[in-house]
């Protein structure tokens, strides 16, 4: 009979340690069994091993910095491309408007009107004539050469000039050439200078055969 009361005491002791794991004394025995639970309390002690893991990630970053070295030579090729594009942009677009020598000046005036209506500013346009000068140029020259070229330098209006004076004119976005007569050399000179003065567009009004012959001569 004395054995019977001892058995419930053993069970009570078994229940006792279950309540005691909350205390720090019996904590080490049950905690090693469940692996995930002890991981939470030792956080203050584990920051040391975490630091080596961070530099381990920094090392591959350093390796990636060495890799961009080979694509470096590709940069000069990219720089060579815009240089080629700049050369192509320098050449103006050529537009031919068929007209007789008597109607070339009227065709040039119509071309100027269309340019202004499309949004071009008057200072963007230069008109050259190979034969008789434009009435505006003849009128302005009557006030003197200085006053005439002063309006050219102002650059706020369409400027009309004779082909013989084209080399004195500055570059403009659009140059219109009226092949309204004159010798073949005058037309060749006007087209040659106009090609160098036109920044974006070159419009030639005249006989297509004559213009093509001049252009075929290397203008």
Phi, psi and omega in degrees: 000326179295342179288332184293313179294336180289327182296314177296332177291324178295318179295323179294324177293326178293324178285333181298310180297334177295325177280333183286336181306342176295329179284165183284343184289308183272000183298320184296331183287313182280333184292324179296338181290305177279109183297316185292330183294315182293343183294329182291313181293325184281016178304318179296334181271346185262002177296339179297307180292339180292327181298320177295332179293323179297312178296334177298327177283331179290331181297313176297334178293324177294324179293325179292330179293332178283335182292324180295357177298312182297323179291356178303315181298343179290340181298314179299328177295321178293329178286331179289331181296311179297332178295320177292322178295324180296326179292323180287326181292332184297331182282124180283159176281136183256130178230129182251128177244109181298135179196152175282164177303326180286332182258003183294322181291321177295321178296323178293321178296319178295321179296321178295318179299318179294323178295316180292323178292331180280354177117355177291141176277151181303327180290353179274352192245134173234131182243127178245143179238142179264339180250238179296142180292158176294144180306324179296317180295317179297321180292315183290326179292339178293341178269359178117152182294322182295315180294326180296310182284341174296323177292326176296316182291331178297322175065029181249009180209164175298134181245133180248133182215154175283152181299330179293336180256008186296328182293338179278342182285145178276167180289145175222165184298321182231133175237129179247127180248123176257106178277080186255038178116197182086169180292164180298325180295325179294319178294319179295319180293319181296317181291323180294315179291320181298324180295327179277338182269338183281123179276323183233322188218136175237118181248127180241123179249119181167193180289121183301321181295318180292319181293318180295324178293321178291317179295324178291343178282001176106016179282000000 
